Amino acid sequence: MEISTVVLDERGFVGDRRFMIVTPAPTPLLGSFGPKDATHRFLTQRQCPSLATVVATLDEKTLTLSSHRLSKNGSVSFSVVPTESSPRYRAGLWSDIVNVEDMGDVAAAFLQKILDQDESMPNETKGKVRLVRQSPDDGRIADAKYVPSSARSW
């Protein structure tokens, strides 16, 4: 898809890399998570190739997901504005831990239907995927070694 204009904010392209799919992290050896531990872990297209069939369209307050893998109810739309009661997690993202907000059961159920058809989906994650967005107050920024010097200032 060709884009003629983009909107930037302090995190880059508005809406880019703000959402991810997570699954619960394994319980630590000590039996419980500490206050700084990640309770969830991100899931990638490398682990579940069927994620490549999901098309996301974002406007100011609504995210629409669709996939040709679902003959009935092939798309779903929902608000990207979490409610006060939306679960919040600490999710592992590569070597970082980020604060995320759950996007709700509608999004999770839609993604789960697609991922459960994927033979590559790890068994321990079936029925447990959640769509989350990075919390606006989370301070994760890109590691400087991955950012070209031309992109480090306005």
N, C-alpha and C positions, 0 to 999 in steps of 0.2 A: 504494500500500500504506500503510495507516495503522499507525503505531507508537505504542503506549501508554507505553512506557518506553525510555530509552536509557541507556547507560553512557558516561560521559565520562572521558577521561584528559587529559594535558597537551597532546595534539594535537587534541582535539575528540571527536566521536563515535568510539567504538572501532570500528576496521575501516573507517571512512569515508575514502576517498581515499588508501588505503594501497597500492593496486595500480594498475598502468597497463600499457598495451601500448606496446612500443617497437620501433623498427627501427634498424639501424645508421646512424650519421651518416655523411655523405659524408667521404671522406678529406680532411684539410686540404690547402691549397695547398702547404705545405712537405713533404708526403708522410708525416707521422706525427702522432699525437696527443701533445700535451704532457701532463704529469702532472695538470693542472687542467682539461683539455678534456673535453667530453662526448663519449663514444664512441657514444652512442645518443640517439635523439630520440623523444619521445612521439608517439603516433598518436591522433587524436581521432575522435569520431563524425562530426564535420563532414567529415573526409577520407574516412571509410568508414562510410556510414550503416548498413551491416549490423551494426555493433556494437550498435545499438539492439535487436537480437534476442537478445542474450546476457543471460541471467538469472544472477546470481551469488548464491549462498547461502553465508554464512560462519558457521562455528561456531569454537570455540576453536582447533582445529588443522587444520581441513579446509575447503577452498574447493570448492564444486561449481559448475560452469558448465554451462548448458544453452542450447539454441537450437532453435527449430522448423525452422530452415533445414536441419538435418541429419536426414534420415529414419532413418538407421541411426546408432547410437551418438550419440544426441542429447544426451548429457550425459557429463560426466567429473568425477571427484573426485580431489583430490590434497592432500597435506600442504602447509601454508603455512609449515612450519618448514624453512628451507633446510638443506642438508647442508654439511659442511666444504668439499666440492668444488664447491658451487654457484657458478657464475660471478657475479662482481660487476662492475657497470659504474658509470660516471658518466653520468647521463642528463640531457639538456636538457629542462626543463619550463618553458615560457614563457621568462622571462629568467633563471631559476635553473638551477643544476646540482645534482642530488641523487644521493646514493649509493643504489644499488638492488641487489637480490639476485634472481637469475633463479629462476623457479618451475619450471623443468624442461621437458623435451621433450614430455611428455604434454599439458600446458597449451598450449604453443606450437603443437603439431600440431592440437589441437582448434580453436583460434582461427584458425589458418591456413586450415583447411577452410572456415570461414565467410567469412573475408575474401577468399579467392581467388574466391568467387562474386560479389563486389561489383564492379560495373563501374567504380565510383569509386576503387577501390584503385589507388594509384600503381604503375606497373609496376616501378619500382626497389625496391619493398618486398615484392613477391610472393615468398613462400618465406622471408622473413626476420623475421617478427614473433616477439616474445618477450613473455611475461607476466612482470612483475617486481613486487616489492614494495619499498617504501621501507625502507631499512635502519633498524633501531631506533636506531642511533647517529647517524643523519643529523639535523642540526639545523635543517632547513628549517621555518620558521614563516610564517604568513600575513603578508603586507604589511599594515601598520596601516591603510592607506587602504581595504582591502577588509573590515575588521573593524569592525562598529559598536561605539561606545564602551560600550554595555551588555554586550558580550561580552568585554571586555578584562580582566575580573577575575571571580573567583568571587563 
